[in-house]
Amino acid sequence: MSSLIIANKTFNSRLIVGTSRYPDPHTMLEALAESGAEMVTVSVRRLNLNASNGQESILGMLDRHKYSILPNTAGCYTAKEAVLTAQLAREALETNWVKLEVIGDDETLFPDVTELLKAAETLLADDFIVLPYCNDDPVTCKKLADMGCAAVMPLGAPIGSGMGIRNPYNIQIIRDIINIPVIVDAGVGTASDAALAMELGVDGVLMNTAIAGAEHPVKMAKAMKLAIEAGRLAYESGRIPKRLYANASSPLEGLINS
Amino acid sequence: MKIKVNGKEEVLEDSMKLSEYVSISLNGKEPRGIAVALNDFIIPKQKWESVLINENDSIEIVHAVQGG
């Protein structure tokens, strides 16, 4: 499987995995290892100053020699919030990579495109490497790519919904018109969803709930790893076309009784 | 002197350096993996020593946690 290159950084794995919603930290670490992921996402949140057992920093658990950290701006609804969060993340994690999320609606968690574009512009001017989570709209993806984002990350379906690739045709169009890496982010439910995304020609898949929320996260992590490899290999192999009618596979010469 | 820290109102006896406040908040722990913003501006770690907290300042102290 060929490597994934984002912003001049090479990854052997085309699977990016999130770190939330696992039943426990041990399972998370095992699942991440099994997934083969080389980049993982984290959030940035307020330190719990009054409790002695506030939400534990995830930094202590992740081996940064093994995993590239991609902080997200989850929970931001405006460009201003997202930009501040990204800047805080850069300071806290010493990375200028950011998964930019600007949410427009609480039920669907679809992006607010206007604010997303504003935030992307601001962050790009501030030397961030921006990977925007966006809807599966080729027009928005093109705008984000043209303004200098390092990749575009169209959703397959709403975050955590497990619905898979709801609009494979849009994803295909996005893949067609966009020259930077396309990473399907959000909505993947099971292995075939990830394989389908890769067969459509996208460069990678980002997922969290599909693995963390599975009955057996470690097993699912492995399934996803294999699915992504299979889907990518299939894409690189150049599949046969779809035909309306049969195309006999056995030879016609030497037929008995002819 | 009233300030806001991580969304909550707090009262400080006197103004103090940001570095001092962070140290107290972390119970003296080494400030690894955290970031501080004062009135929506990121204050890099090297500058904490030279920034004084004033009345009505709003401080955010954050760190990385799990996320998708």
Interface residues (C-beta under 8 A of the other chain):
Chain A: G18 T19 S20 R21 Y22 M28 T41 V42 S43 V44 R45 R46 L47 L49 Q55 E56 S57 I58 L59 G60 I69 P71 N72 A74 L84 Q87 L88 A89 R90 E91 A92 L93 I159 G160 N208 T209
Chain B: V5 N6 G7 S25 L26 R32 G33 I34 A35 V36 A37 D40 I42 P44 K45 E60 I61 V62 H63 A64 V65 Q66 G67 G68
